[in-house]
Amino acid sequence: MPSKRSASKGALARWRYGVAIALAAVGMCATASSALAAAKPAVNIVRQAGPPGGEIPANTHYYTTIQEAVNHSKKGDWVLIEPGVYNEEVKVEKPQSGIWIRGMNRNTVIIDGKHEACKHLPCTEGPNGIEIYKASNVYVENLTVRNFDRETLDGPGGNEIWWNGGANSGKIGAHGWYGRYLTAYDDGFNGGYGIFTNNEIEGEWEDIYASGFNDSGMYLGACQECQARITYATMENNALGYSGSNSGGHLVIEDSLFAHNTTGIAPNSENPGDGPPPQDGECGRKNKRKPNPTPEISSTEINRCTIIRNNVITENNNLSAPANHSAGAAPWGAGIELPGVYADLIENNTITNNPNNGVLAFEYPNPFPPTEATIFFQLSGNKISGNTFSGNGYKAGAYAGDVALEGGEFGTMKSTNNCLSGNSFADATYPASIEGTWGCQNKTTPNGVHTFSFIEYLLTLQGESEARTPVAQPDPPAQVTMPNPCREVPINPLCP
């Protein structure tokens, strides 16, 4: 039988053990609570007047500039911008991957370049509105960016909203780019691109608007396998509504409006810019890392994953829109232009009242006139089906009409296996009776029109485009704003 002293000592030991366990449990709970609190996303509110009076909730912070709020954000955080005009350039970099930037009203949250030169020194890039540089999974939503200009007509800068995965690198430098309820416009002459992504994959634009740009309203380039979707876009009063150099694979442009641009939609193969070429819409292509710039497509019966469908493409007749030298050199007045394009699907669009052509498709030696560096991009494997054409070609040029298909003059002369089916034509096609010999019921189809007169037609349209007299394009009307800008946002003073 133990002594009383030893019993008391044992009881004390047991008590101390119990207290230690309890304290450890409390400590674990406190640590878990702290970790949970630390893991909550921050809400960084941009308010030009500074923080309001009163208590500011935990995980909510106030900044007077967008850039400062971005700099203090990390993955999962929100930058919410109160209405106001912000005269600043914004740059998002890798440490900010995975953030949301959202305006509280699309039409009254305005980032304004004021046509000014860049404010950073040395000024080597030109001013851009919002540039997301090699940062992945960045969302930009519900705001307007305007009047950020290139330093010169063809110089750097002038991009309003730019997901930049590494321009001119030839590599994919980021993934995950998302934009919704965005307006971009320029009412001068040197705005380059409105909404712009290059060298990135896995993205989406929805409910976007752009006007007044001397290259294109929206641009997606340098992604052999883009994995992208563009929907409910409105592009007007640009040199090009959409441009896409060497972008292909899984890429869909749908349910959008292209009107009053010089040319509506222009995917294209390009050399040397935004490599690697070509623009190729085939599904499951081989050698994606080092693609053949002039692939041979052996049949009309292929799977196509670059798709332009269910769009309204009308009155792309604007020779007063500003244009830089590259966009100005494109033949004008076409609803859809396909220079050196491979295996795209053009389906179920309404294509009307474009002065030269509804669809203008041609092989593309680039650079042209040919040099030792020229790649002779063919026009091959494209399918044009189920579209409704009317009122096209009213300018009455040599090959003006609903569809003009050229190929067989340059390079390998294999601009073959393009096909058409189920379209509703109202005006001429070149070749004539195009859904016969060039119908998709044929396993193979020959070159299109291959006479020098077609080349002369293209050069005439190019010359007319280059001779334009540009004027400042009008500011756009208010656009539909995000119905609920507090959706998915953590509770904060703007979203109680």
C-alpha positions as CSV (number, residue, x, y, z in Angstrom):
1,M,0.0,0.0,0.0
2,P,1.5,3.3,-1.0
3,S,2.1,6.1,1.5
4,K,0.0,9.3,1.7
5,R,3.0,11.3,0.4
6,S,3.4,9.1,-2.6
7,A,-0.3,9.2,-3.3
8,S,-0.3,13.0,-3.2
9,K,2.7,13.1,-5.4
10,G,1.0,10.9,-8.0
11,A,-2.2,13.0,-7.8
12,L,-0.2,16.1,-8.5
13,A,1.6,14.5,-11.4
14,R,-1.8,13.5,-12.8
15,W,-3.1,17.0,-12.4
16,R,-0.1,18.6,-14.0
17,Y,-0.5,16.1,-16.9
18,G,-4.1,17.0,-17.3
19,V,-3.4,20.7,-17.3
20,A,-0.7,20.2,-19.9
21,I,-3.1,18.3,-22.2
22,A,-5.7,21.0,-21.7
23,L,-3.2,23.9,-22.4
24,A,-1.9,22.0,-25.5
25,A,-5.5,21.6,-26.8
26,V,-6.1,25.3,-26.2
27,G,-2.9,26.2,-27.9
28,M,-3.7,24.0,-30.9
29,C,-7.1,25.6,-31.2
30,A,-5.5,29.1,-31.0
31,T,-3.0,28.1,-33.6
32,A,-5.7,26.6,-35.9
33,S,-7.8,29.8,-35.5
34,S,-4.8,32.0,-36.3
35,A,-4.0,29.8,-39.4
36,L,-7.6,30.0,-40.5
37,A,-7.7,33.7,-40.1
38,A,-4.4,34.0,-42.0
39,A,-5.8,31.9,-44.8
40,K,-8.8,34.1,-45.4
41,P,-8.5,36.1,-48.5
42,A,-7.9,39.8,-48.1
43,V,-10.2,42.4,-49.6
44,N,-8.1,45.4,-50.8
45,I,-10.4,48.3,-51.5
46,V,-9.3,51.1,-53.8
47,R,-10.9,54.4,-52.6
48,Q,-9.4,57.6,-53.8
49,A,-10.5,59.5,-50.7
50,G,-8.7,57.0,-48.4
51,P,-10.4,54.8,-45.8
52,P,-13.7,55.9,-44.4
53,G,-14.2,56.7,-40.7
54,G,-15.0,54.0,-38.2
55,E,-13.8,50.5,-37.6
56,I,-12.3,48.6,-40.5
57,P,-13.0,44.9,-40.4
58,A,-10.2,42.3,-40.3
59,N,-8.9,41.3,-43.7
60,T,-10.1,44.5,-45.3
61,H,-7.5,47.2,-46.3
62,Y,-7.9,50.5,-48.1
63,Y,-5.5,52.0,-50.7
64,T,-5.8,55.2,-52.8
65,T,-4.3,53.7,-56.0
66,I,-5.0,50.4,-57.8
67,Q,-1.3,49.6,-58.1
68,E,-0.8,49.9,-54.3
69,A,-3.7,47.5,-53.8
70,V,-2.3,45.1,-56.3
71,N,1.1,45.2,-54.7
72,H,-0.4,44.1,-51.4
73,S,-2.4,41.2,-52.9
74,K,-1.6,37.6,-53.1
75,K,-3.3,34.4,-54.4
76,G,-7.0,34.5,-53.5
77,D,-7.2,38.1,-52.6
78,W,-9.6,40.6,-54.1
79,V,-8.9,44.1,-55.3
80,L,-12.2,46.0,-55.4
81,I,-12.2,49.4,-57.1
82,E,-14.7,52.1,-56.1
83,P,-16.0,54.4,-58.9
84,G,-13.6,57.1,-60.0
85,V,-11.2,58.0,-62.8
86,Y,-7.8,56.6,-62.1
87,N,-4.9,58.1,-64.0
88,E,-2.3,55.3,-63.5
89,E,-0.7,52.4,-65.2
90,V,-1.2,49.1,-63.4
91,K,1.2,46.1,-63.5
92,V,0.4,42.7,-62.1
93,E,3.3,40.2,-61.7
94,K,3.9,36.6,-60.6
95,P,3.5,37.2,-56.9
96,Q,0.0,38.3,-57.6
97,S,-1.0,35.2,-59.5
98,G,-4.5,34.1,-58.6
99,I,-6.0,37.5,-57.6
100,W,-9.2,39.2,-58.7
101,I,-9.4,42.8,-59.8
102,R,-12.9,44.0,-60.0
103,G,-14.6,47.3,-60.4
104,M,-17.8,48.1,-58.6
105,N,-19.3,49.5,-61.8
106,R,-18.1,48.9,-65.4
107,N,-18.9,52.4,-66.6
108,T,-17.8,54.5,-63.7
109,V,-14.6,52.7,-62.7
110,I,-12.3,54.2,-65.4
111,I,-8.5,53.8,-65.8
112,D,-7.5,56.7,-68.1
113,G,-4.3,57.0,-70.0
114,K,-5.2,60.5,-71.2
115,H,-3.1,59.9,-74.3
116,E,0.0,60.7,-72.2
117,A,3.5,59.2,-72.4
118,C,4.4,56.5,-70.0
119,K,5.2,57.6,-66.5
120,H,7.8,55.0,-65.7
121,L,11.4,55.7,-66.4
122,P,13.2,54.7,-68.4
123,C,10.3,54.6,-70.8
124,T,11.2,51.5,-72.9
125,E,7.8,49.9,-73.2
126,G,5.3,52.6,-73.7
127,P,2.2,53.0,-71.5
128,N,-0.2,50.2,-70.9
129,G,-3.4,50.3,-68.9
130,I,-3.4,47.0,-67.0
131,E,-0.6,44.6,-67.8
132,I,-0.6,41.1,-66.2
133,Y,2.9,40.0,-66.8
134,K,3.6,36.2,-66.5
135,A,1.0,36.0,-63.7
136,S,-1.4,33.1,-63.9
137,N,-5.1,32.9,-63.1
138,V,-5.7,36.6,-62.9
139,Y,-9.3,37.9,-63.2
140,V,-10.0,41.4,-64.4
141,E,-13.7,42.4,-64.4
142,N,-16.2,45.2,-64.6
143,L,-14.3,48.3,-65.5
144,T,-13.2,50.6,-68.3
145,V,-9.7,51.3,-69.6
146,R,-9.2,54.0,-72.1
147,N,-6.7,56.1,-74.1
148,F,-3.4,54.4,-73.3
149,D,-1.4,55.1,-76.5
150,R,1.6,53.7,-78.2
151,E,4.6,56.1,-78.2
152,T,4.4,56.1,-82.0
153,L,2.0,54.6,-84.5
154,D,3.8,51.2,-84.5
155,G,5.7,51.6,-81.2
156,P,5.4,49.6,-78.0
157,G,2.6,50.2,-75.4
158,G,-0.9,51.2,-76.2
159,N,-2.5,48.1,-74.7
160,E,-5.5,48.8,-72.5
161,I,-5.8,45.4,-70.8
162,W,-3.0,42.9,-71.5
163,W,-2.3,39.4,-70.2
164,N,1.3,39.1,-71.3
165,G,2.8,35.6,-71.0
166,G,6.1,36.7,-72.5
167,A,5.9,38.7,-75.7
168,N,8.3,37.6,-78.4
169,S,9.6,34.7,-76.3
170,G,8.0,31.9,-78.5
171,K,7.0,30.2,-75.2
172,I,3.9,29.9,-73.0
173,G,4.7,31.9,-69.9
174,A,1.4,31.8,-68.0
175,H,-2.0,30.1,-67.9
176,G,-5.4,31.2,-66.8
177,W,-6.5,34.6,-68.1
178,Y,-10.1,35.7,-67.4
179,G,-11.9,39.0,-68.3
180,R,-15.6,39.8,-68.0
181,Y,-17.6,43.0,-68.3
182,L,-14.7,45.0,-69.7
183,T,-14.7,48.1,-71.9
184,A,-11.6,49.3,-73.7
185,Y,-11.6,52.2,-76.1
186,D,-9.3,54.9,-77.6
187,D,-10.6,58.1,-79.1
188,G,-7.2,59.0,-80.6
189,F,-5.0,57.4,-83.2
190,N,-2.3,55.4,-81.4
191,G,-4.3,53.0,-79.2
192,G,-2.8,49.6,-80.2
193,Y,-4.9,46.8,-78.7
194,G,-8.0,46.9,-76.6
195,I,-8.1,43.5,-74.9
196,F,-5.0,41.5,-75.5
197,T,-3.5,38.0,-74.6
198,N,-0.3,36.5,-75.9
199,N,1.9,33.5,-74.9
200,E,-0.7,32.1,-72.5
201,I,-3.2,29.3,-72.4
202,E,-6.5,28.5,-70.6
203,G,-8.6,31.6,-70.7
204,E,-11.9,33.3,-71.3
205,W,-13.3,36.6,-72.3
206,E,-17.0,37.3,-71.8
207,D,-19.1,40.5,-72.2
208,I,-16.3,42.6,-73.5
209,Y,-16.3,45.7,-75.7
210,A,-13.5,47.5,-77.6
211,S,-13.4,50.3,-80.2
212,G,-10.9,52.7,-81.8
213,F,-7.8,50.6,-81.9
214,N,-5.2,50.9,-84.7
215,D,-4.4,47.2,-84.6
216,S,-7.3,45.2,-83.2
217,G,-10.1,45.5,-80.6
218,M,-9.2,42.1,-79.2
219,Y,-6.1,40.0,-79.9
220,L,-5.2,36.5,-78.9
221,G,-1.8,35.2,-80.2
222,A,1.1,32.9,-79.8
223,C,-0.7,29.9,-78.4
224,Q,-0.6,26.8,-80.5
225,E,-3.1,25.1,-78.2
226,C,-5.0,28.1,-76.7
227,Q,-7.8,26.3,-74.7
228,A,-9.8,29.5,-74.8
229,R,-13.3,30.8,-75.3
230,I,-14.5,34.2,-76.3
231,T,-18.2,35.0,-76.0
232,Y,-20.6,38.0,-76.0
233,A,-17.9,40.3,-77.4
234,T,-18.7,43.5,-79.2
235,M,-15.9,44.8,-81.5
236,E,-16.5,48.0,-83.5
237,N,-14.6,50.9,-85.1
238,N,-11.2,49.1,-85.0
239,A,-8.8,48.4,-87.8
240,L,-9.4,44.7,-87.0
241,G,-12.2,43.5,-84.8
242,Y,-10.4,40.3,-83.8
243,S,-6.9,39.3,-84.7
244,G,-5.2,36.1,-83.8
245,S,-1.6,35.4,-84.9
246,N,-0.6,31.7,-84.6
247,S,-3.4,30.9,-82.1
248,G,-5.3,27.7,-82.6
249,G,-6.2,24.3,-81.2
250,H,-9.1,24.5,-78.8
251,L,-10.3,28.1,-79.4
252,V,-13.9,29.2,-79.8
253,I,-15.2,32.7,-80.7
254,E,-19.0,32.7,-80.5
255,D,-22.2,34.7,-79.9
256,S,-20.4,38.0,-80.6
257,L,-20.8,41.1,-82.8
258,F,-18.2,42.5,-85.2
259,A,-19.4,45.7,-86.9
260,H,-18.0,48.8,-88.5
261,N,-14.4,47.7,-88.3
262,T,-12.1,47.9,-91.3
263,T,-12.1,44.1,-91.3
264,G,-14.2,42.0,-88.8
265,I,-12.3,38.8,-87.9
266,A,-8.8,37.9,-89.0
267,P,-7.1,34.8,-87.5
268,N,-3.8,34.5,-89.3
269,S,-0.4,32.7,-89.6
270,E,2.4,35.2,-88.9
271,N,6.2,35.3,-89.5
272,P,8.1,36.3,-87.5
273,G,5.8,37.8,-84.9
274,D,4.2,35.9,-82.1
275,G,5.7,32.6,-83.0
276,P,5.7,29.7,-83.4
277,P,3.6,29.6,-86.6
278,P,1.2,28.6,-88.0
279,Q,-2.4,29.4,-87.1
280,D,-3.8,25.8,-87.0
281,G,-7.2,24.8,-85.8
282,E,-6.7,21.0,-85.9
283,C,-7.6,19.0,-82.9
284,G,-4.8,17.0,-81.3
285,R,-2.0,18.2,-83.6
286,K,1.4,16.6,-83.4
287,N,4.7,18.3,-82.7
288,K,3.1,21.2,-80.8
289,R,6.4,22.4,-79.4
290,K,8.0,22.6,-82.8
291,P,5.1,22.7,-85.2
292,N,5.5,22.5,-88.9
293,P,4.8,26.0,-90.1
294,T,3.3,24.7,-93.4
295,P,1.4,21.5,-92.4
296,E,-0.2,19.4,-95.1
297,I,-3.8,18.5,-94.5
298,S,-4.7,15.5,-96.6
299,S,-8.5,15.5,-96.3
300,T,-11.6,17.6,-95.7
301,E,-12.6,14.9,-93.1
302,I,-10.6,16.2,-90.1
303,N,-11.6,17.4,-86.6
304,R,-11.4,21.1,-86.2
305,C,-11.2,22.8,-82.8
306,T,-10.7,26.4,-83.7
307,I,-14.3,27.5,-84.2
308,I,-15.9,30.8,-85.2
309,R,-19.7,30.3,-84.8
310,N,-23.0,32.0,-84.1
311,N,-21.6,35.5,-84.6
312,V,-23.1,38.6,-86.4
313,I,-20.4,40.0,-88.7
314,T,-21.8,43.1,-90.5
315,E,-20.8,46.3,-92.1
316,N,-17.1,46.0,-91.7
317,N,-16.5,48.9,-94.0
318,N,-14.7,51.5,-91.8
319,L,-11.8,53.1,-93.7
320,S,-11.8,56.0,-91.2
321,A,-10.6,53.8,-88.3
322,P,-7.0,54.4,-87.3
323,A,-4.5,51.8,-88.5
324,N,-0.9,51.0,-87.9
325,H,1.3,49.8,-90.7
326,S,0.6,46.0,-90.2
327,A,-3.2,46.3,-89.8
328,G,-3.4,48.9,-92.5
329,A,-1.7,46.5,-94.9
330,A,-4.5,43.9,-94.6
331,P,-7.0,43.8,-97.4
332,W,-10.1,45.7,-96.1
333,G,-13.8,45.3,-96.2
334,A,-14.2,41.6,-95.3
335,G,-16.3,40.1,-92.6
336,I,-13.9,37.2,-92.0
337,E,-10.4,37.2,-93.5
338,L,-8.3,34.0,-93.5
339,P,-4.7,34.6,-94.4
340,G,-2.6,31.4,-94.4
341,V,-5.1,29.7,-92.0
342,Y,-5.2,26.0,-91.4
343,A,-8.2,23.9,-90.3
344,D,-10.6,26.5,-88.9
345,L,-14.3,25.9,-88.7
346,I,-16.6,28.9,-89.7
347,E,-20.2,27.9,-89.0
348,N,-23.6,29.3,-88.4
349,N,-22.6,33.0,-88.6
350,T,-24.7,35.8,-90.1
351,I,-22.4,37.6,-92.5
352,T,-23.9,40.7,-94.1
353,N,-23.2,44.0,-95.8
354,N,-19.4,43.8,-96.0
355,P,-18.3,45.8,-99.0
356,N,-15.8,43.4,-100.5
357,N,-16.3,39.9,-99.2
358,G,-18.2,38.0,-96.6
359,V,-15.3,35.6,-96.3
360,L,-11.9,36.3,-98.0
361,A,-9.5,33.4,-97.7
362,F,-6.1,33.2,-99.3
363,E,-2.6,31.7,-99.0
364,Y,-0.1,34.1,-97.4
365,P,3.6,34.4,-98.2
366,N,4.9,36.3,-95.2
367,P,6.9,38.5,-95.5
368,F,5.6,39.6,-98.9
369,P,7.0,40.3,-101.4
370,P,8.9,37.0,-100.8
371,T,12.4,37.1,-99.3
372,E,14.7,34.3,-98.0
373,A,12.9,34.6,-94.7
374,T,9.4,34.2,-96.2
375,I,7.2,31.3,-95.0
376,F,4.7,30.3,-97.7
377,F,1.7,29.7,-95.6
378,Q,-1.0,27.8,-97.5
379,L,-4.7,27.9,-97.0
380,S,-5.8,24.4,-96.1
381,G,-8.4,22.3,-94.3
382,N,-10.8,25.0,-93.5
383,K,-14.6,24.4,-93.4
384,I,-17.2,27.1,-94.0
385,S,-20.7,25.7,-93.2
386,G,-24.2,26.8,-92.3
387,N,-23.6,30.5,-92.6
388,T,-26.1,33.1,-93.9
389,F,-24.7,35.6,-96.3
390,S,-26.4,38.7,-97.8
391,G,-25.4,42.1,-99.1
392,N,-21.7,41.4,-99.4
393,G,-19.5,42.6,-102.2
394,Y,-21.5,45.7,-103.0
395,K,-18.3,47.6,-103.8
396,A,-18.2,45.3,-106.9
397,G,-14.4,44.5,-107.2
398,A,-13.1,41.7,-109.4
399,Y,-13.6,39.0,-106.8
400,A,-16.1,40.7,-104.5
401,G,-19.0,38.7,-103.1
402,D,-19.9,36.3,-100.4
403,V,-16.9,34.0,-100.5
404,A,-13.6,34.3,-102.3
405,L,-11.2,31.3,-102.0
406,E,-7.6,31.7,-103.4
407,G,-4.7,29.3,-103.4
408,G,-2.2,27.6,-105.7
409,E,0.1,30.5,-106.7
410,F,3.0,30.2,-104.1
411,G,5.1,27.8,-102.2
412,T,4.0,24.2,-102.2
413,M,0.7,25.2,-104.0
414,K,-1.2,23.0,-101.6
415,S,-4.0,25.3,-100.5
416,T,-6.3,22.3,-100.7
417,N,-9.0,20.5,-98.8
418,N,-10.9,23.6,-97.8
419,C,-14.7,22.8,-98.1
420,L,-18.1,24.5,-97.9
421,S,-21.5,23.1,-97.2
422,G,-25.0,24.3,-96.2
423,N,-24.4,28.0,-96.6
424,S,-27.1,30.5,-97.7
425,F,-25.5,32.6,-100.5
426,A,-27.0,35.8,-101.9
427,D,-24.0,37.0,-104.0
428,A,-21.1,35.7,-106.0
429,T,-18.6,33.1,-104.9
430,Y,-15.1,32.5,-106.3
431,P,-14.9,29.8,-107.5
432,A,-18.4,29.7,-108.8
433,S,-20.8,26.9,-107.6
434,I,-18.4,26.6,-104.7
435,E,-20.3,23.9,-102.9
436,G,-19.9,21.5,-105.8
437,T,-16.2,20.8,-106.4
438,W,-15.4,22.4,-103.1
439,G,-18.2,20.9,-101.2
440,C,-17.7,19.1,-97.9
441,Q,-19.2,15.9,-99.4
442,N,-15.8,15.5,-101.2
443,K,-13.0,13.8,-99.3
444,T,-10.5,16.1,-101.0
445,T,-10.8,19.5,-102.8
446,P,-8.3,21.3,-105.1
447,N,-6.7,24.7,-104.8
448,G,-9.1,27.6,-105.0
449,V,-8.8,30.4,-107.6
450,H,-5.1,30.6,-108.6
451,T,-4.7,33.4,-111.1
452,F,-2.5,36.5,-110.8
453,S,-5.7,38.6,-111.1
454,F,-6.7,37.4,-107.6
455,I,-3.4,38.6,-106.3
456,E,-4.0,41.9,-108.0
457,Y,-7.4,42.1,-106.2
458,L,-5.8,41.5,-102.8
459,L,-3.1,44.1,-103.6
460,T,-5.8,46.6,-104.7
461,L,-7.7,46.1,-101.4
462,Q,-4.4,46.5,-99.5
463,G,-3.6,49.8,-101.3
464,E,-7.1,51.2,-100.6
465,S,-6.6,50.3,-96.9
466,E,-3.2,51.9,-96.7
467,A,-4.6,55.1,-98.4
468,R,-7.2,55.7,-95.6
469,T,-7.8,59.0,-93.9
470,P,-8.3,58.1,-90.3
471,V,-10.4,60.1,-87.9
472,A,-10.9,59.8,-84.1
473,Q,-13.6,57.2,-83.5
474,P,-16.5,58.0,-81.2
475,D,-16.6,57.1,-77.5
476,P,-18.8,54.1,-76.8
477,P,-22.2,54.3,-75.0
478,A,-22.4,52.8,-71.5
479,Q,-22.2,49.1,-71.5
480,V,-24.0,46.5,-69.4
481,T,-22.3,46.3,-66.0
482,M,-21.9,43.3,-63.8
483,P,-25.3,42.6,-62.2
484,N,-23.8,41.8,-58.8
485,P,-20.2,42.9,-58.3
486,C,-20.3,41.5,-54.8
487,R,-20.8,37.9,-56.1
488,E,-18.3,35.5,-54.4
489,V,-16.5,38.3,-52.6
490,P,-15.8,37.9,-48.9
491,I,-17.9,40.2,-46.6
492,N,-16.5,43.7,-46.5
493,P,-17.8,47.3,-46.2
494,L,-18.6,47.4,-50.0
495,C,-20.3,44.0,-49.8
496,P,-21.8,43.7,-46.3
